[in-house]
């Protein structure tokens, strides 16, 4: 399944205003695109994240240990996908709020 460009646009707007967690992406793909099978949902989520990051409008990261915002993962998209996949394996379930990764609007230079 190809990620909806409308969904990418919607979540890019959200990421610029706040942050978008992996859990939200999986929920949107499940609820709005009808992907119920966990294996298909994971594959669709990782494909979506690849396209989401490929837009150049968002970056991936996680909450900084000192509580001061998001620590951006400065790595290629393929490495972000590998990291998410590995952490998802370690999690052993569908991501929930606060799990694995969040996406925020790319900082403007």
C-alpha positions in Angstrom: 0.0 0.0 0.0 1.3 3.4 -0.9 1.1 6.0 1.9 -1.5 8.7 1.2 0.1 12.0 0.3 -2.8 13.6 2.2 -1.8 11.8 5.3 1.8 12.9 4.9 0.6 16.4 4.5 -1.6 16.2 7.5 1.1 14.7 9.7 3.7 17.1 8.5 1.5 20.0 9.6 1.1 18.3 13.0 4.9 17.7 13.3 5.5 21.4 12.7 3.1 22.4 15.4 3.9 19.7 18.0 5.3 16.2 17.4 4.1 13.0 15.8 4.7 9.7 17.5 5.1 6.4 15.8 2.0 5.3 17.6 0.0 8.0 15.7 1.2 6.8 12.4 0.3 3.2 13.1 -3.1 4.3 14.4 -3.8 6.4 11.3 -2.8 3.6 8.9 -4.9 1.1 10.8 -8.0 3.3 11.3 -8.0 5.4 8.1 -6.4 2.9 5.6 -7.9 -0.2 7.1 -4.7 -2.1 7.7 -5.5 -4.5 10.5 -2.9 -7.3 10.1 0.0 -6.5 12.4 2.7 -7.6 9.9 1.2 -5.5 7.1 0.7 -2.6 9.5 4.4 -2.7 10.5 5.5 -2.8 6.9 3.1 0.0 5.9 4.3 2.1 8.9 8.0 1.7 7.9 7.2 2.5 4.3 5.2 5.6 5.5 8.1 6.7 7.7 10.5 6.4 4.8 8.3 8.6 2.6 7.6 11.0 5.5 11.3 11.6 6.1 12.0 11.6 2.4 9.7 14.7 2.1 12.5 16.7 3.8 10.0 18.4 6.0 10.4 16.4 9.2 13.2 14.8 11.2 13.2 11.8 13.6 14.4 11.8 17.2 13.4 11.0 20.7 12.9 12.9 23.9 16.2 14.2 25.3 17.4 12.7 28.5 17.5 16.1 30.2 13.8 16.8 29.4 14.7 19.7 27.1 12.9 18.8 23.9 13.7 16.3 21.2 17.2 15.0 20.4 17.2 14.6 16.6 18.7 11.5 15.2 21.4 12.8 12.8 21.5 9.8 10.5 20.4 8.7 7.0 16.8 7.6 6.5 17.8 4.0 6.0 19.5 4.0 9.4 16.4 5.6 11.0 14.3 2.8 9.5 16.7 0.2 10.8 16.7 1.7 14.3 12.9 1.9 14.4 12.6 -1.7 13.2 15.1 -3.0 15.8 13.5 -1.0 18.6 10.1 -2.3 17.5 11.4 -5.8 17.7 12.7 -5.2 21.2 9.4 -3.6 22.2 7.6 -6.8 21.2 4.2 -5.1 20.6 2.6 -2.2 18.6 4.2 1.1 19.6 2.2 3.2 22.0 2.5 6.9 23.2 6.2 7.6 24.1 7.6 4.6 22.3 10.6 4.4 20.0 10.6 7.7 17.9 8.9 11.0 17.4 8.9 13.2 14.3 9.1 17.0 14.4 9.2 19.7 11.7 12.7 20.2 10.3 14.3 23.1 12.0 14.6 26.1 9.7 18.1 27.5 9.0 
